[in-house]
Amino acid sequence: MNEDTGKVIEAIVNDIGMIVHEVFADNEISENIKVHKNTLINSNIDKDTIVRLRGENSPVIDIILNSYIEYIEMGRERWHTPKVPWDALRDWARRKLGKSDNTTLYMVQKSIYEKGIRPRPILYYVFERIDNKWNGEWSDKLFQSIIKDLIEYFNK
């Protein structure tokens, strides 16, 4: 991979990082309808996101998200899933509610069990925006860089 191609891929990595954070910040996508606000902006899942190249000369881009994204994506059906363990709720309750006593944990657990959690397909919007950038901008830049590399190679 030549230097220009590396720069193009590095720019794509940076753009993907910005896209992920933009989706988390988008109130229409990331709003939690139970509390009527965006609970993902500046959250741990937003802060813990890593976008990187897999290796130094690799064109593979990894998007590493907090494992909690699975629960946001899939939601939680009411009545049909096991109750959320208190250990999983304790830190959240302390951060969001300012208390994590047994009564609070029980009430949160009961609410989730009875009402469920609506899924928020965050990754759908992330990949939709990535596809749009690929089709509109990135593929052309990468193609031009590769063509430049091939011309230089064959003109040696």
N, C-alpha and C positions, 0 to 999 in steps of 0.2 A: 504494500500500500504506500503510495507516494505521500508527500507532505500535504499537498492540496486536498487529497481525498481524506486524509486524517483530520484536517481542519474542518472539512464539510461534515464528517461524521461527528466530530466533537461539537459542532454547532447544533446538529440534530439532537444530540444528547442533552445539551443545555435547553433547547426548545421543548423537548419532552418533559424535562423537569418543570419548566414554567407552565406547560399545559396541565400537568397533574395538579399543581398548586392553584391554577386558575379554576379548575373544575371544583376543587375543594372550596374555593372562595365564592363560587357561583351560588347565590341564594336560591335560585330556582331549582337547581339540581340537588344541592346538599342540605336543603331545609329539612329538619325533623318536624313533621307535622304535629307531633304530640306537644311540642313546646313552642312551635311557630317561630323557630329561628334556625339559622345555620349552625349546627353543632360541630361541623368539621373544620371550619376555618380556624387556623392557629391551634388545632387540636394535636394530640400526640401523633395521630395517624398522619397528619399533614407534616409535622416536624420530623417524624422518623422516616419519611420517604427518601429513598436513595435511587438516583438514576445514574448509571455508569456503564462504561464499556466493560465487557467481560474480561478482556485481556488487553495488553498493550497494543498489539497489532490485530486485534479482533474487531470485525464489524458487528458483533453481537452486542445488543444493548439490553441490559437488565434493568427492570423497574422493580425495586424491592419495596414492598409496602408492609406495614404492620399487619400481623395476622388477623387483627380485628376487622379488616376490610371484608373478610368472608361473611361476617355477621351483618355488616352494613349492606352488602350486595344481596345476600339471601334473605335477610329479614328473619323473622321468627314467627312461625304459625302459632296461633292461640290454641290452647288446650292440647295440641298434638305433640308437643315437644317436651322433653324433660325440663323441669324448672332450672333456671339459671342458678348455679351454686353461689352461696353468699360470698365466698372468697373472690369470685369473679366480679362481684358488685361492690365490694368494700371500698377499694380505692376510688372508683367512680363516684360512689355516694359521698365519700369524704371530700372529693374535689368539687363536685357539682352541688351538693346539698349542704355541705358543711358539717355533716354528721354521718356516722356509720354504726349507730347502735342497732341492736337486733330488731327492734320494732321497725325502724326505717328500712333495713335490708329486707325484712319480710314484706313490707308494703310495696317496695319496688319489685321484688320477685313476683309477688301476687299480680301486680299490674301487668308485668310482661307476660306472665302465664295466661292471664285472662284476656288481655287485649292484643297480645302479639306485638311485633315490631314490623312496620311497613318496610319492604326492601327499597333500597335506593341504589339503582344500577350505576354506580359511579364509574366503574371501569368501562361500561358501554360508551359513556360520554368521553372518557379519556381516549379510547381507541378510535372513536368517531373523529375526534379532532386531530389525532395523529394521522389517520387516513387522509383527511382533507389537506393537511400540510404536506404529506407525501405526494399526493396527486397534484397539488398546486405549486409546490416550491422545491421540496427536498430532492425529489427524483431528478429534476432538471439539473440541479447543482451537482449532484453525485454523478450523473451521466456526463456532464461537461468535464468534470475532474477526471473521470476514468478515460474519456476520449483523449484528453490532454496527455495523460500518462501513456496511453498506447501510441500516440503520435511521437512522443519523445523516445519511446522504446524502439520503435521501428525506424526512426531517423538517425539512430546511432551508427 
